[in-house]
Amino acid sequence: MSGVAELVRPPRLAPGARVAVVAPSGPVPEERLQAGLDVLRGWDLDPVVAPHVLDRHGTFDYLAGTDADRAADLQAAWCDPAVDAVLCARGGYGAQRMADLLDWEAMRAAGPKVFVGFSDITALHEAFATRLGLVTLHGPMAAGIDFIKNARAQEHLRATLFEPETVRVITSGGTPLVPGRARGVTLGGCLALLAADLGTPHARPSARGGLLCLEDVGEEAYRVDRYLTQLLRTGWLDGVGGLLLGSWAECGPYERLRPLLADRLGGLGVPVVENFGFGHCEGALTVPFGIPAELDADAGTLTLDRPALDRPALDRPALDRPS
């Protein structure tokens, strides 16, 4: 079974870059969207809002508009040559419903761009990896409270977008659930979405050789148990290199959840770091997916082999290749 492969890095952003904001999942509060756009303008970016970002589905009020419209917004933004990055406005639910409506061949032809989101956007991180072979950023979203109000979340994402070489060592303050060091290519996201993605056209067959990032929100302990057990029973975790556990907001007291995580993941025999500071938490760190890296569970660090984003094409030698 093939392992997790290194992916193509899109170019980093520069002042004046145009970034499109899309809503692939849940409905977006307008006041939070406007506040997020102000942050992006403060970074000297040129944000544009996709046509259906503020829509609400007529029947299912947990969706930001119809599946077709949400897919059309993402595809149009991605295929627009004037757009340098696509930022998700928020998560919620709905990305799985629209992922199969995207023209992946057209998106591949559009070339690599920056893609940012987390939570429900996990389904798209997986699809971008398997269908486009592209590094994506698990980070704060444009209409998210953390993005609007938290300086650490803002600064870590801004540095990753503009100066990724300055954040090659991601220091979390996390502690070892299972000590040790491990190497692999980063992947992951929301645990429930990874479990739900198994067997779909965009799911990778295994996390073998990867450094798997897991977090979730609003799930009781028995459901976290269910998702982890599902990943274990399918063999999806066989050969994983190491695990980084992020936030478990609204999943009950952590002192109850911690023994469950140790029970389900400790038997894998690989390093596991907890409280790594990504996901549904205050000051969430941005973690790139698709980059080879080293995890030091004891130190609570993830050291990337290379910056998350590449230099602009004009700055690269003609024969520049990943080492």
ABEGO torsion letter per residue (X at the ends): XBBBBBBBBBBBBBBGBBBBBBBABBBBBAAAAAAAAAAAAAAGBBBBBBAAAABBBAABAABBEBAAAAAAAAAAAAABAABABBBBABBEBGAAAAAAABBAAAAAAAEBBBBBEBEAAAAAAAAAAAAAGBBBBBBBBAABAAAAABAAAAAAAAAAAABAAAAABBBAGBBBABBEBBBEBBBEEBAAAAAAABGBAABBABABGBBBBBBBBGBBAAAAAAAAAAAAAAGAABGBABBBBBBBBGAEBAAAAAAAAAAAAAAAGBBBBBGAGBEBBBGBBBBBBGBBBBBBAAAGBBBBABBABBBBAAABBAABBBX
